[in-house]
Amino acid sequence: MNKDPWTNADPQPGDFDVDLATIDARNVEFHEGNPDATLKILVSVEGEDAERLERIAEARGKKPGDLVAELLRDAERSVA
């Protein structure tokens, strides 16, 4: 069964190649972007996990968000 890339939650590389090939270059704008831009992601932790996160962060003298960032960096290093 083929998945529809327009509605599939996980589009694959190449799914939109045919559509992109029809775009006229005059209708495309290029922007350098802002190197100082930031991205914030809201992570939802509830119940006992939220309480656990708060306890660990407090014990380490950090904010919960800083602790999550540290955990992500540590996890990435362990798989590299």
C-alpha positions in Angstrom: 0.0 0.0 0.0 1.5 3.3 -1.0 1.5 6.2 1.5 0.4 9.7 0.4 3.3 12.0 1.2 0.9 14.9 1.6 -0.9 13.2 4.5 1.7 10.7 5.8 3.2 11.8 9.1 6.7 10.8 7.9 7.4 11.8 4.3 10.4 10.2 2.7 13.2 11.7 0.7 12.0 12.1 -2.9 8.3 12.2 -2.1 8.0 15.8 -3.4 10.6 15.7 -6.2 7.9 15.7 -9.0 6.1 18.6 -7.4 9.3 20.6 -6.7 10.4 20.1 -10.4 7.3 22.0 -11.5 8.1 25.2 -9.5 9.2 28.1 -11.6 12.5 29.6 -10.3 10.9 33.1 -10.6 8.6 32.1 -7.7 11.4 31.0 -5.4 13.0 33.4 -2.9 16.3 32.6 -1.1 16.9 34.0 2.4 20.2 33.7 4.3 18.4 33.4 7.6 19.4 34.8 10.9 22.5 33.2 12.5 21.4 34.5 15.9 18.0 32.9 15.7 17.0 30.3 18.3 14.5 27.5 18.4 12.5 26.6 21.4 10.9 23.2 21.8 8.2 22.6 24.4 8.7 19.3 26.1 5.8 18.0 28.2 6.6 15.9 31.2 3.9 15.0 33.6 3.2 13.3 36.9 6.0 11.4 38.6 8.4 12.1 35.7 7.9 15.9 36.2 8.5 15.6 39.9 11.6 13.5 39.3 12.9 16.1 36.8 12.4 18.9 39.3 14.1 17.0 42.1 17.1 16.2 40.0 17.4 19.7 38.6 17.2 21.2 42.1 19.8 18.8 43.4 22.2 19.8 40.6 21.4 23.5 41.0 19.9 23.8 37.5 16.6 24.7 35.9 14.6 21.7 34.6 15.1 22.9 31.0 18.8 23.2 31.5 18.9 19.7 32.9 17.0 18.3 29.8 19.5 20.0 27.5 22.4 18.5 29.4 20.8 15.1 29.2 20.3 15.4 25.5 24.0 16.4 25.0 25.2 13.5 27.1 22.9 11.1 25.2 24.2 12.3 21.9 27.9 11.9 23.0 27.2 8.4 24.2 25.9 7.3 20.7 28.6 9.2 18.7 
